[in-house]
Amino acid sequence: MTTPIAYLEHLRLDAVRRELSSGESDQSVRGVAQKWGFTHVGRFSGQYRRRYGELPSQTLRRTEDNLA
């Protein structure tokens, strides 16, 4: 059970994670977060960390390392 707003937030966080994990070379955490409607990067980063246990920059870095 969750609220509609919380559900939509989870969908948006999942979309950000998928995009950060996609390996597109020209993306930044800030750009991807803003694309999915997260305007406050610090707050977004905290939400992301609570949901996935790592910072979005760590997801992006790990993806880049795996592609290298």
mmJSON file of the N, C-alpha and C atoms, coordinates in Angstrom:
{"data_MODEL":{"atom_site":{
"group_PDB":["ATOM","ATOM","ATOM","ATOM","ATOM","ATOM","ATOM","ATOM","ATOM","ATOM","ATOM","ATOM","ATOM","ATOM","ATOM","ATOM","ATOM","ATOM","ATOM","ATOM","ATOM","ATOM","ATOM","ATOM","ATOM","ATOM","ATOM","ATOM","ATOM","ATOM","ATOM","ATOM","ATOM","ATOM","ATOM","ATOM","ATOM","ATOM","ATOM","ATOM","ATOM","ATOM","ATOM","ATOM","ATOM","ATOM","ATOM","ATOM","ATOM","ATOM","ATOM","ATOM","ATOM","ATOM","ATOM","ATOM","ATOM","ATOM","ATOM","ATOM","ATOM","ATOM","ATOM","ATOM","ATOM","ATOM","ATOM","ATOM","ATOM","ATOM","ATOM","ATOM","ATOM","ATOM","ATOM","ATOM","ATOM","ATOM","ATOM","ATOM","ATOM","ATOM","ATOM","ATOM","ATOM","ATOM","ATOM","ATOM","ATOM","ATOM","ATOM","ATOM","ATOM","ATOM","ATOM","ATOM","ATOM","ATOM","ATOM","ATOM","ATOM","ATOM","ATOM","ATOM","ATOM","ATOM","ATOM","ATOM","ATOM","ATOM","ATOM","ATOM","ATOM","ATOM","ATOM","ATOM","ATOM","ATOM","ATOM","ATOM","ATOM","ATOM","ATOM","ATOM","ATOM","ATOM","ATOM","ATOM","ATOM","ATOM","ATOM","ATOM","ATOM","ATOM","ATOM","ATOM","ATOM","ATOM","ATOM","ATOM","ATOM","ATOM","ATOM","ATOM","ATOM","ATOM","ATOM","ATOM","ATOM","ATOM","ATOM","ATOM","ATOM","ATOM","ATOM","ATOM","ATOM","ATOM","ATOM","ATOM","ATOM","ATOM","ATOM","ATOM","ATOM","ATOM","ATOM","ATOM","ATOM","ATOM","ATOM","ATOM","ATOM","ATOM","ATOM","ATOM","ATOM","ATOM","ATOM","ATOM","ATOM","ATOM","ATOM","ATOM","ATOM","ATOM","ATOM","ATOM","ATOM","ATOM","ATOM","ATOM","ATOM","ATOM","ATOM","ATOM","ATOM","ATOM","ATOM","ATOM","ATOM","ATOM","ATOM","ATOM"],
"id":[1,2,3,4,5,6,7,8,9,10,11,12,13,14,15,16,17,18,19,20,21,22,23,24,25,26,27,28,29,30,31,32,33,34,35,36,37,38,39,40,41,42,43,44,45,46,47,48,49,50,51,52,53,54,55,56,57,58,59,60,61,62,63,64,65,66,67,68,69,70,71,72,73,74,75,76,77,78,79,80,81,82,83,84,85,86,87,88,89,90,91,92,93,94,95,96,97,98,99,100,101,102,103,104,105,106,107,108,109,110,111,112,113,114,115,116,117,118,119,120,121,122,123,124,125,126,127,128,129,130,131,132,133,134,135,136,137,138,139,140,141,142,143,144,145,146,147,148,149,150,151,152,153,154,155,156,157,158,159,160,161,162,163,164,165,166,167,168,169,170,171,172,173,174,175,176,177,178,179,180,181,182,183,184,185,186,187,188,189,190,191,192,193,194,195,196,197,198,199,200,201,202,203,204],
"type_symbol":["N","C","C","N","C","C","N","C","C","N","C","C","N","C","C","N","C","C","N","C","C","N","C","C","N","C","C","N","C","C","N","C","C","N","C","C","N","C","C","N","C","C","N","C","C","N","C","C","N","C","C","N","C","C","N","C","C","N","C","C","N","C","C","N","C","C","N","C","C","N","C","C","N","C","C","N","C","C","N","C","C","N","C","C","N","C","C","N","C","C","N","C","C","N","C","C","N","C","C","N","C","C","N","C","C","N","C","C","N","C","C","N","C","C","N","C","C","N","C","C","N","C","C","N","C","C","N","C","C","N","C","C","N","C","C","N","C","C","N","C","C","N","C","C","N","C","C","N","C","C","N","C","C","N","C","C","N","C","C","N","C","C","N","C","C","N","C","C","N","C","C","N","C","C","N","C","C","N","C","C","N","C","C","N","C","C","N","C","C","N","C","C","N","C","C","N","C","C","N","C","C","N","C","C"],
"label_atom_id":["N","CA","C","N","CA","C","N","CA","C","N","CA","C","N","CA","C","N","CA","C","N","CA","C","N","CA","C","N","CA","C","N","CA","C","N","CA","C","N","CA","C","N","CA","C","N","CA","C","N","CA","C","N","CA","C","N","CA","C","N","CA","C","N","CA","C","N","CA","C","N","CA","C","N","CA","C","N","CA","C","N","CA","C","N","CA","C","N","CA","C","N","CA","C","N","CA","C","N","CA","C","N","CA","C","N","CA","C","N","CA","C","N","CA","C","N","CA","C","N","CA","C","N","CA","C","N","CA","C","N","CA","C","N","CA","C","N","CA","C","N","CA","C","N","CA","C","N","CA","C","N","CA","C","N","CA","C","N","CA","C","N","CA","C","N","CA","C","N","CA","C","N","CA","C","N","CA","C","N","CA","C","N","CA","C","N","CA","C","N","CA","C","N","CA","C","N","CA","C","N","CA","C","N","CA","C","N","CA","C","N","CA","C","N","CA","C","N","CA","C","N","CA","C","N","CA","C","N","CA","C","N","CA","C","N","CA","C"],
"label_alt_id":[null,null,null,null,null,null,null,null,null,null,null,null,null,null,null,null,null,null,null,null,null,null,null,null,null,null,null,null,null,null,null,null,null,null,null,null,null,null,null,null,null,null,null,null,null,null,null,null,null,null,null,null,null,null,null,null,null,null,null,null,null,null,null,null,null,null,null,null,null,null,null,null,null,null,null,null,null,null,null,null,null,null,null,null,null,null,null,null,null,null,null,null,null,null,null,null,null,null,null,null,null,null,null,null,null,null,null,null,null,null,null,null,null,null,null,null,null,null,null,null,null,null,null,null,null,null,null,null,null,null,null,null,null,null,null,null,null,null,null,null,null,null,null,null,null,null,null,null,null,null,null,null,null,null,null,null,null,null,null,null,null,null,null,null,null,null,null,null,null,null,null,null,null,null,null,null,null,null,null,null,null,null,null,null,null,null,null,null,null,null,null,null,null,null,null,null,null,null,null,null,null,null,null,null],
"label_comp_id":["MET","MET","MET","THR","THR","THR","THR","THR","THR","PRO","PRO","PRO","ILE","ILE","ILE","ALA","ALA","ALA","TYR","TYR","TYR","LEU","LEU","LEU","GLU","GLU","GLU","HIS","HIS","HIS","LEU","LEU","LEU","ARG","ARG","ARG","LEU","LEU","LEU","ASP","ASP","ASP","ALA","ALA","ALA","VAL","VAL","VAL","ARG","ARG","ARG","ARG","ARG","ARG","GLU","GLU","GLU","LEU","LEU","LEU","SER","SER","SER","SER","SER","SER","GLY","GLY","GLY","GLU","GLU","GLU","SER","SER","SER","ASP","ASP","ASP","GLN","GLN","GLN","SER","SER","SER","VAL","VAL","VAL","ARG","ARG","ARG","GLY","GLY","GLY","VAL","VAL","VAL","ALA","ALA","ALA","GLN","GLN","GLN","LYS","LYS","LYS","TRP","TRP","TRP","GLY","GLY","GLY","PHE","PHE","PHE","THR","THR","THR","HIS","HIS","HIS","VAL","VAL","VAL","GLY","GLY","GLY","ARG","ARG","ARG","PHE","PHE","PHE","SER","SER","SER","GLY","GLY","GLY","GLN","GLN","GLN","TYR","TYR","TYR","ARG","ARG","ARG","ARG","ARG","ARG","ARG","ARG","ARG","TYR","TYR","TYR","GLY","GLY","GLY","GLU","GLU","GLU","LEU","LEU","LEU","PRO","PRO","PRO","SER","SER","SER","GLN","GLN","GLN","THR","THR","THR","LEU","LEU","LEU","ARG","ARG","ARG","ARG","ARG","ARG","THR","THR","THR","GLU","GLU","GLU","ASP","ASP","ASP","ASN","ASN","ASN","LEU","LEU","LEU","ALA","ALA","ALA"],
"label_asym_id":["A","A","A","A","A","A","A","A","A","A","A","A","A","A","A","A","A","A","A","A","A","A","A","A","A","A","A","A","A","A","A","A","A","A","A","A","A","A","A","A","A","A","A","A","A","A","A","A","A","A","A","A","A","A","A","A","A","A","A","A","A","A","A","A","A","A","A","A","A","A","A","A","A","A","A","A","A","A","A","A","A","A","A","A","A","A","A","A","A","A","A","A","A","A","A","A","A","A","A","A","A","A","A","A","A","A","A","A","A","A","A","A","A","A","A","A","A","A","A","A","A","A","A","A","A","A","A","A","A","A","A","A","A","A","A","A","A","A","A","A","A","A","A","A","A","A","A","A","A","A","A","A","A","A","A","A","A","A","A","A","A","A","A","A","A","A","A","A","A","A","A","A","A","A","A","A","A","A","A","A","A","A","A","A","A","A","A","A","A","A","A","A","A","A","A","A","A","A","A","A","A","A","A","A"],
"label_entity_id":["1","1","1","1","1","1","1","1","1","1","1","1","1","1","1","1","1","1","1","1","1","1","1","1","1","1","1","1","1","1","1","1","1","1","1","1","1","1","1","1","1","1","1","1","1","1","1","1","1","1","1","1","1","1","1","1","1","1","1","1","1","1","1","1","1","1","1","1","1","1","1","1","1","1","1","1","1","1","1","1","1","1","1","1","1","1","1","1","1","1","1","1","1","1","1","1","1","1","1","1","1","1","1","1","1","1","1","1","1","1","1","1","1","1","1","1","1","1","1","1","1","1","1","1","1","1","1","1","1","1","1","1","1","1","1","1","1","1","1","1","1","1","1","1","1","1","1","1","1","1","1","1","1","1","1","1","1","1","1","1","1","1","1","1","1","1","1","1","1","1","1","1","1","1","1","1","1","1","1","1","1","1","1","1","1","1","1","1","1","1","1","1","1","1","1","1","1","1","1","1","1","1","1","1"],
"label_seq_id":[1,1,1,2,2,2,3,3,3,4,4,4,5,5,5,6,6,6,7,7,7,8,8,8,9,9,9,10,10,10,11,11,11,12,12,12,13,13,13,14,14,14,15,15,15,16,16,16,17,17,17,18,18,18,19,19,19,20,20,20,21,21,21,22,22,22,23,23,23,24,24,24,25,25,25,26,26,26,27,27,27,28,28,28,29,29,29,30,30,30,31,31,31,32,32,32,33,33,33,34,34,34,35,35,35,36,36,36,37,37,37,38,38,38,39,39,39,40,40,40,41,41,41,42,42,42,43,43,43,44,44,44,45,45,45,46,46,46,47,47,47,48,48,48,49,49,49,50,50,50,51,51,51,52,52,52,53,53,53,54,54,54,55,55,55,56,56,56,57,57,57,58,58,58,59,59,59,60,60,60,61,61,61,62,62,62,63,63,63,64,64,64,65,65,65,66,66,66,67,67,67,68,68,68],
"pdbx_PDB_ins_code":[null,null,null,null,null,null,null,null,null,null,null,null,null,null,null,null,null,null,null,null,null,null,null,null,null,null,null,null,null,null,null,null,null,null,null,null,null,null,null,null,null,null,null,null,null,null,null,null,null,null,null,null,null,null,null,null,null,null,null,null,null,null,null,null,null,null,null,null,null,null,null,null,null,null,null,null,null,null,null,null,null,null,null,null,null,null,null,null,null,null,null,null,null,null,null,null,null,null,null,null,null,null,null,null,null,null,null,null,null,null,null,null,null,null,null,null,null,null,null,null,null,null,null,null,null,null,null,null,null,null,null,null,null,null,null,null,null,null,null,null,null,null,null,null,null,null,null,null,null,null,null,null,null,null,null,null,null,null,null,null,null,null,null,null,null,null,null,null,null,null,null,null,null,null,null,null,null,null,null,null,null,null,null,null,null,null,null,null,null,null,null,null,null,null,null,null,null,null,null,null,null,null,null,null],
"Cartn_x":[0.84,0.0,0.881,0.553,1.292,0.353,0.761,-0.035,0.262,-0.643,-0.378,0.893,1.133,2.325,3.592,3.595,4.766,5.002,3.928,4.047,4.689,4.219,4.795,6.256,6.593,7.988,8.859,8.357,9.117,9.307,8.261,8.394,9.461,9.459,10.443,11.851,12.008,13.32,13.8,12.889,13.252,13.708,13.03,13.403,14.79,15.078,16.408,17.46,17.21,18.192,18.445,17.372,17.538,18.39,18.125,18.878,20.339,20.584,21.971,22.718,22.001,22.619,22.736,22.205,22.174,23.524,24.395,25.723,25.832,24.846,24.966,26.059,26.978,28.195,28.004,26.982,26.854,25.909,25.578,24.613,25.294,24.578,25.019,23.884,24.215,23.19,22.184,22.685,21.799,20.857,21.393,20.58,19.498,19.849,18.878,17.815,18.24,17.284,16.305,16.803,15.922,14.99,15.477,14.639,13.419,13.588,12.506,11.783,12.001,11.198,11.739,12.965,13.577,14.356,13.816,14.422,15.44,15.347,16.291,17.229,18.441,19.36,19.737,19.922,20.273,19.174,17.951,16.813,16.653,16.812,16.735,17.782,18.997,20.082,19.767,19.185,18.789,17.706,16.712,15.641,16.207,17.101,17.716,18.509,19.275,20.101,19.233,18.15,17.247,16.655,16.33,15.681,16.669,17.883,18.811,20.077,20.296,21.453,22.768,22.699,23.898,23.506,24.48,24.231,24.057,23.314,23.171,24.507,25.411,26.735,27.487,27.248,27.882,27.321,26.025,25.416,26.027,26.111,26.671,28.122,28.914,30.336,30.517,29.724,29.836,29.503,28.511,28.132,29.258,29.849,30.95,32.146,32.427,33.55,33.31,32.061,31.754,31.864,31.656,31.731,33.167,34.039,35.442,36.247],
"Cartn_y":[-1.188,0.0,1.246,2.155,3.397,4.47,5.689,6.784,6.93,7.548,7.763,8.594,9.598,10.435,9.619,8.802,7.969,6.96,6.411,5.468,6.142,7.328,8.052,8.398,8.757,9.051,7.816,6.656,5.412,5.131,5.377,5.176,6.102,7.361,8.317,7.931,7.489,7.049,5.839,4.913,3.742,4.162,5.158,5.64,6.275,7.053,7.655,6.563,5.571,4.486,3.755,3.469,2.808,3.654,4.945,5.814,5.94,6.055,6.136,4.838,3.74,2.428,2.084,2.939,2.619,2.786,3.589,3.76,4.813,5.677,6.773,7.718,8.066,8.756,10.221,10.866,12.312,12.72,11.826,12.157,12.537,13.353,13.713,13.398,13.222,12.945,14.091,15.311,16.475,16.509,16.28,16.312,15.252,14.041,12.944,13.216,13.669,13.965,15.043,16.092,17.167,16.697,15.841,15.298,14.579,13.913,13.155,13.935,15.245,16.1,16.34,15.948,16.205,17.522,18.573,19.894,20.213,19.584,19.823,18.615,18.785,17.649,17.022,17.817,17.273,16.395,16.854,16.069,14.801,14.938,13.779,12.733,13.195,12.285,11.487,12.15,11.459,10.428,10.777,9.836,8.62,8.881,7.812,6.883,7.465,6.655,5.799,6.363,5.577,4.402,4.615,3.549,2.487,2.883,1.942,1.66,2.383,2.108,2.639,3.493,4.122,5.472,6.329,7.626,7.469,8.36,8.257,8.378,9.163,9.276,7.952,7.153,5.836,4.895,4.974,4.162,4.519,5.818,6.275,5.855,6.036,5.687,4.183,3.363,1.917,1.518,2.139,1.853,2.229,3.395,3.832,2.909,2.449,1.528,0.189,-0.29,-1.561,-1.48,-0.286,-0.131,0.054,0.458,0.732,-0.525],
"Cartn_z":[0.0,0.0,0.0,-0.869,-0.971,-1.525,-1.403,-1.947,-3.444,-4.176,-5.607,-5.847,-5.034,-5.191,-4.943,-3.894,-3.599,-4.72,-5.27,-6.374,-7.594,-7.931,-9.064,-8.821,-7.585,-7.258,-7.463,-7.056,-7.251,-8.737,-9.533,-10.982,-11.561,-11.123,-11.622,-11.173,-9.932,-9.459,-10.257,-10.534,-11.345,-12.741,-13.319,-14.646,-14.624,-13.585,-13.457,-13.349,-12.53,-12.351,-13.667,-14.397,-15.702,-16.632,-16.648,-17.556,-17.131,-15.828,-15.353,-15.622,-15.65,-15.886,-17.359,-18.227,-19.657,-20.337,-19.752,-20.322,-21.396,-21.533,-22.494,-22.016,-22.88,-22.477,-22.115,-22.611,-22.433,-21.3,-20.411,-19.372,-18.064,-17.29,-15.95,-14.993,-13.733,-12.731,-12.704,-12.687,-12.639,-13.842,-15.026,-16.231,-16.256,-15.851,-15.834,-14.77,-13.596,-12.521,-12.963,-13.576,-14.027,-15.135,-16.003,-17.078,-16.507,-15.372,-14.757,-13.66,-13.605,-12.74,-11.351,-11.077,-9.773,-9.878,-9.29,-9.448,-8.368,-7.222,-6.126,-6.056,-6.572,-6.739,-5.398,-4.361,-3.05,-2.476,-2.584,-2.098,-2.932,-4.244,-5.13,-4.746,-4.493,-4.16,-2.889,-1.905,-0.673,-0.918,-1.734,-2.07,-2.798,-3.715,-4.506,-3.588,-2.695,-1.79,-0.865,-0.372,0.494,-0.274,-1.526,-2.32,-2.795,-3.208,-3.839,-3.04,-1.951,-1.114,-1.659,-2.652,-3.197,-3.798,-3.946,-4.556,-6.066,-6.703,-8.157,-8.884,-8.333,-8.957,-8.895,-7.871,-7.775,-8.84,-9.083,-10.145,-11.488,-11.759,-13.025,-13.159,-12.108,-12.135,-12.363,-11.677,-11.829,-13.269,-13.842,-15.222,-16.171,-15.956,-16.804,-16.668,-15.443,-15.208,-15.914,-15.914,-16.559,-18.073,-18.627,-20.064,-20.559,-19.651,-20.037,-20.223],
"occupancy":[1.0,1.0,1.0,1.0,1.0,1.0,1.0,1.0,1.0,1.0,1.0,1.0,1.0,1.0,1.0,1.0,1.0,1.0,1.0,1.0,1.0,1.0,1.0,1.0,1.0,1.0,1.0,1.0,1.0,1.0,1.0,1.0,1.0,1.0,1.0,1.0,1.0,1.0,1.0,1.0,1.0,1.0,1.0,1.0,1.0,1.0,1.0,1.0,1.0,1.0,1.0,1.0,1.0,1.0,1.0,1.0,1.0,1.0,1.0,1.0,1.0,1.0,1.0,1.0,1.0,1.0,1.0,1.0,1.0,1.0,1.0,1.0,1.0,1.0,1.0,1.0,1.0,1.0,1.0,1.0,1.0,1.0,1.0,1.0,1.0,1.0,1.0,1.0,1.0,1.0,1.0,1.0,1.0,1.0,1.0,1.0,1.0,1.0,1.0,1.0,1.0,1.0,1.0,1.0,1.0,1.0,1.0,1.0,1.0,1.0,1.0,1.0,1.0,1.0,1.0,1.0,1.0,1.0,1.0,1.0,1.0,1.0,1.0,1.0,1.0,1.0,1.0,1.0,1.0,1.0,1.0,1.0,1.0,1.0,1.0,1.0,1.0,1.0,1.0,1.0,1.0,1.0,1.0,1.0,1.0,1.0,1.0,1.0,1.0,1.0,1.0,1.0,1.0,1.0,1.0,1.0,1.0,1.0,1.0,1.0,1.0,1.0,1.0,1.0,1.0,1.0,1.0,1.0,1.0,1.0,1.0,1.0,1.0,1.0,1.0,1.0,1.0,1.0,1.0,1.0,1.0,1.0,1.0,1.0,1.0,1.0,1.0,1.0,1.0,1.0,1.0,1.0,1.0,1.0,1.0,1.0,1.0,1.0,1.0,1.0,1.0,1.0,1.0,1.0],
"B_iso_or_equiv":[0.0,0.0,0.0,0.0,0.0,0.0,0.0,0.0,0.0,0.0,0.0,0.0,0.0,0.0,0.0,0.0,0.0,0.0,0.0,0.0,0.0,0.0,0.0,0.0,0.0,0.0,0.0,0.0,0.0,0.0,0.0,0.0,0.0,0.0,0.0,0.0,0.0,0.0,0.0,0.0,0.0,0.0,0.0,0.0,0.0,0.0,0.0,0.0,0.0,0.0,0.0,0.0,0.0,0.0,0.0,0.0,0.0,0.0,0.0,0.0,0.0,0.0,0.0,0.0,0.0,0.0,0.0,0.0,0.0,0.0,0.0,0.0,0.0,0.0,0.0,0.0,0.0,0.0,0.0,0.0,0.0,0.0,0.0,0.0,0.0,0.0,0.0,0.0,0.0,0.0,0.0,0.0,0.0,0.0,0.0,0.0,0.0,0.0,0.0,0.0,0.0,0.0,0.0,0.0,0.0,0.0,0.0,0.0,0.0,0.0,0.0,0.0,0.0,0.0,0.0,0.0,0.0,0.0,0.0,0.0,0.0,0.0,0.0,0.0,0.0,0.0,0.0,0.0,0.0,0.0,0.0,0.0,0.0,0.0,0.0,0.0,0.0,0.0,0.0,0.0,0.0,0.0,0.0,0.0,0.0,0.0,0.0,0.0,0.0,0.0,0.0,0.0,0.0,0.0,0.0,0.0,0.0,0.0,0.0,0.0,0.0,0.0,0.0,0.0,0.0,0.0,0.0,0.0,0.0,0.0,0.0,0.0,0.0,0.0,0.0,0.0,0.0,0.0,0.0,0.0,0.0,0.0,0.0,0.0,0.0,0.0,0.0,0.0,0.0,0.0,0.0,0.0,0.0,0.0,0.0,0.0,0.0,0.0,0.0,0.0,0.0,0.0,0.0,0.0],
"pdbx_formal_charge":[null,null,null,null,null,null,null,null,null,null,null,null,null,null,null,null,null,null,null,null,null,null,null,null,null,null,null,null,null,null,null,null,null,null,null,null,null,null,null,null,null,null,null,null,null,null,null,null,null,null,null,null,null,null,null,null,null,null,null,null,null,null,null,null,null,null,null,null,null,null,null,null,null,null,null,null,null,null,null,null,null,null,null,null,null,null,null,null,null,null,null,null,null,null,null,null,null,null,null,null,null,null,null,null,null,null,null,null,null,null,null,null,null,null,null,null,null,null,null,null,null,null,null,null,null,null,null,null,null,null,null,null,null,null,null,null,null,null,null,null,null,null,null,null,null,null,null,null,null,null,null,null,null,null,null,null,null,null,null,null,null,null,null,null,null,null,null,null,null,null,null,null,null,null,null,null,null,null,null,null,null,null,null,null,null,null,null,null,null,null,null,null,null,null,null,null,null,null,null,null,null,null,null,null],
"auth_seq_id":[1,1,1,2,2,2,3,3,3,4,4,4,5,5,5,6,6,6,7,7,7,8,8,8,9,9,9,10,10,10,11,11,11,12,12,12,13,13,13,14,14,14,15,15,15,16,16,16,17,17,17,18,18,18,19,19,19,20,20,20,21,21,21,22,22,22,23,23,23,24,24,24,25,25,25,26,26,26,27,27,27,28,28,28,29,29,29,30,30,30,31,31,31,32,32,32,33,33,33,34,34,34,35,35,35,36,36,36,37,37,37,38,38,38,39,39,39,40,40,40,41,41,41,42,42,42,43,43,43,44,44,44,45,45,45,46,46,46,47,47,47,48,48,48,49,49,49,50,50,50,51,51,51,52,52,52,53,53,53,54,54,54,55,55,55,56,56,56,57,57,57,58,58,58,59,59,59,60,60,60,61,61,61,62,62,62,63,63,63,64,64,64,65,65,65,66,66,66,67,67,67,68,68,68],
"auth_comp_id":["MET","MET","MET","THR","THR","THR","THR","THR","THR","PRO","PRO","PRO","ILE","ILE","ILE","ALA","ALA","ALA","TYR","TYR","TYR","LEU","LEU","LEU","GLU","GLU","GLU","HIS","HIS","HIS","LEU","LEU","LEU","ARG","ARG","ARG","LEU","LEU","LEU","ASP","ASP","ASP","ALA","ALA","ALA","VAL","VAL","VAL","ARG","ARG","ARG","ARG","ARG","ARG","GLU","GLU","GLU","LEU","LEU","LEU","SER","SER","SER","SER","SER","SER","GLY","GLY","GLY","GLU","GLU","GLU","SER","SER","SER","ASP","ASP","ASP","GLN","GLN","GLN","SER","SER","SER","VAL","VAL","VAL","ARG","ARG","ARG","GLY","GLY","GLY","VAL","VAL","VAL","ALA","ALA","ALA","GLN","GLN","GLN","LYS","LYS","LYS","TRP","TRP","TRP","GLY","GLY","GLY","PHE","PHE","PHE","THR","THR","THR","HIS","HIS","HIS","VAL","VAL","VAL","GLY","GLY","GLY","ARG","ARG","ARG","PHE","PHE","PHE","SER","SER","SER","GLY","GLY","GLY","GLN","GLN","GLN","TYR","TYR","TYR","ARG","ARG","ARG","ARG","ARG","ARG","ARG","ARG","ARG","TYR","TYR","TYR","GLY","GLY","GLY","GLU","GLU","GLU","LEU","LEU","LEU","PRO","PRO","PRO","SER","SER","SER","GLN","GLN","GLN","THR","THR","THR","LEU","LEU","LEU","ARG","ARG","ARG","ARG","ARG","ARG","THR","THR","THR","GLU","GLU","GLU","ASP","ASP","ASP","ASN","ASN","ASN","LEU","LEU","LEU","ALA","ALA","ALA"],
"auth_asym_id":["A","A","A","A","A","A","A","A","A","A","A","A","A","A","A","A","A","A","A","A","A","A","A","A","A","A","A","A","A","A","A","A","A","A","A","A","A","A","A","A","A","A","A","A","A","A","A","A","A","A","A","A","A","A","A","A","A","A","A","A","A","A","A","A","A","A","A","A","A","A","A","A","A","A","A","A","A","A","A","A","A","A","A","A","A","A","A","A","A","A","A","A","A","A","A","A","A","A","A","A","A","A","A","A","A","A","A","A","A","A","A","A","A","A","A","A","A","A","A","A","A","A","A","A","A","A","A","A","A","A","A","A","A","A","A","A","A","A","A","A","A","A","A","A","A","A","A","A","A","A","A","A","A","A","A","A","A","A","A","A","A","A","A","A","A","A","A","A","A","A","A","A","A","A","A","A","A","A","A","A","A","A","A","A","A","A","A","A","A","A","A","A","A","A","A","A","A","A","A","A","A","A","A","A"],
"auth_atom_id":["N","CA","C","N","CA","C","N","CA","C","N","CA","C","N","CA","C","N","CA","C","N","CA","C","N","CA","C","N","CA","C","N","CA","C","N","CA","C","N","CA","C","N","CA","C","N","CA","C","N","CA","C","N","CA","C","N","CA","C","N","CA","C","N","CA","C","N","CA","C","N","CA","C","N","CA","C","N","CA","C","N","CA","C","N","CA","C","N","CA","C","N","CA","C","N","CA","C","N","CA","C","N","CA","C","N","CA","C","N","CA","C","N","CA","C","N","CA","C","N","CA","C","N","CA","C","N","CA","C","N","CA","C","N","CA","C","N","CA","C","N","CA","C","N","CA","C","N","CA","C","N","CA","C","N","CA","C","N","CA","C","N","CA","C","N","CA","C","N","CA","C","N","CA","C","N","CA","C","N","CA","C","N","CA","C","N","CA","C","N","CA","C","N","CA","C","N","CA","C","N","CA","C","N","CA","C","N","CA","C","N","CA","C","N","CA","C","N","CA","C","N","CA","C","N","CA","C","N","CA","C","N","CA","C","N","CA","C"],
"pdbx_PDB_model_num":[1,1,1,1,1,1,1,1,1,1,1,1,1,1,1,1,1,1,1,1,1,1,1,1,1,1,1,1,1,1,1,1,1,1,1,1,1,1,1,1,1,1,1,1,1,1,1,1,1,1,1,1,1,1,1,1,1,1,1,1,1,1,1,1,1,1,1,1,1,1,1,1,1,1,1,1,1,1,1,1,1,1,1,1,1,1,1,1,1,1,1,1,1,1,1,1,1,1,1,1,1,1,1,1,1,1,1,1,1,1,1,1,1,1,1,1,1,1,1,1,1,1,1,1,1,1,1,1,1,1,1,1,1,1,1,1,1,1,1,1,1,1,1,1,1,1,1,1,1,1,1,1,1,1,1,1,1,1,1,1,1,1,1,1,1,1,1,1,1,1,1,1,1,1,1,1,1,1,1,1,1,1,1,1,1,1,1,1,1,1,1,1,1,1,1,1,1,1,1,1,1,1,1,1]
}}}
